[in-house]
């Protein structure tokens, strides 16, 4: 790139944003945010999916005898 092209590129580019200083309050806020994502639920595989459907959210869909929670016959209707 020639000097003229470099000067034009610098003029057309947006100004650089200075990097903010990381302070202790930022670290504390990040730790609080990370705590909200902590999930101690076990990952479960949806029966009949050959492992294609799995995760912690699936654990909410499955009851103890590994049957879909919505198809339980002993549960009272909501």
PAMI-253837 format. One record per residue (C-alpha): residue number from 1; residue in one letter; x negated, y negated, z negated. Coordinates in nm, 2 decimals. Layout:
<rs>
R     i   aa        u        v        w
R   NUM    A        X        Y        Z
...
</rs>
This chain:
<rs>
R     i   aa        u        v        w
R     1    X     0.00     0.00     0.00
R     2    X    -0.14    -0.34     0.09
R     3    X    -0.16    -0.63    -0.16
R     4    X     0.14    -0.80    -0.01
R     5    X     0.35    -0.49    -0.04
R     6    X     0.25    -0.44    -0.40
R     7    X     0.34    -0.80    -0.48
R     8    X     0.68    -0.76    -0.31
R     9    X     0.74    -0.44    -0.50
R    10    X     0.66    -0.61    -0.83
R    11    X     0.89    -0.90    -0.75
R    12    X     1.18    -0.67    -0.65
R    13    X     1.15    -0.44    -0.95
R    14    X     1.34    -0.51    -1.27
R    15    X     1.14    -0.64    -1.57
R    16    X     0.99    -0.37    -1.80
R    17    X     1.17    -0.33    -2.13
R    18    X     0.92    -0.32    -2.42
R    19    X     0.92     0.00    -2.62
R    20    X     1.09    -0.05    -2.96
R    21    X     0.90     0.02    -3.28
R    22    X     1.02     0.33    -3.46
R    23    X     1.09     0.26    -3.83
R    24    X     1.18     0.47    -4.13
R    25    X     1.55     0.37    -4.09
R    26    X     1.54     0.52    -3.74
R    27    X     1.40     0.85    -3.87
R    28    X     1.67     0.86    -4.14
R    29    X     1.94     0.80    -3.89
R    30    X     1.81     1.07    -3.66
R    31    X     1.80     1.31    -3.95
R    32    X     2.16     1.24    -4.04
R    33    X     2.26     1.28    -3.67
R    34    X     2.08     1.61    -3.65
R    35    X     2.25     1.74    -3.96
R    36    X     2.59     1.69    -3.80
R    37    X     2.48     1.94    -3.53
R    38    X     2.37     2.21    -3.77
R    39    X     2.58     2.51    -3.71
R    40    X     2.53     2.82    -3.94
R    41    X     2.80     3.02    -3.77
R    42    X     2.69     3.34    -3.60
R    43    X     2.69     3.38    -3.23
R    44    X     2.94     3.63    -3.11
R    45    X     3.01     3.81    -2.78
R    46    X     3.36     3.82    -2.65
R    47    X     3.47     4.18    -2.62
R    48    X     3.52     4.30    -2.27
R    49    X     3.30     4.03    -2.12
R    50    X     2.98     4.24    -2.09
R    51    X     2.80     3.95    -2.28
R    52    X     2.90     3.69    -2.02
R    53    X     3.10     3.49    -2.28
R    54    X     2.92     3.43    -2.61
R    55    X     2.83     3.17    -2.86
R    56    X     2.93     3.02    -3.19
R    57    X     3.26     2.89    -3.05
R    58    X     3.35     3.24    -2.95
R    59    X     3.32     3.35    -3.31
R    60    X     3.63     3.14    -3.38
R    61    X     3.83     3.33    -3.11
R    62    X     3.74     3.68    -3.25
R    63    X     3.87     3.83    -3.57
R    64    X     3.70     4.09    -3.78
R    65    X     3.80     4.41    -3.59
R    66    X     3.66     4.24    -3.27
R    67    X     4.00     4.16    -3.12
R    68    X     4.10     3.82    -2.98
R    69    X     4.24     3.62    -3.27
R    70    X     4.53     3.50    -3.06
R    71    X     4.65     3.86    -2.98
R    72    X     4.67     3.98    -3.34
R    73    X     5.01     4.13    -3.41
R    74    X     4.99     4.10    -3.78
R    75    X     4.94     3.72    -3.78
R    76    X     5.25     3.51    -3.83
R    77    X     5.34     3.28    -3.55
R    78    X     5.23     2.92    -3.58
</rs>
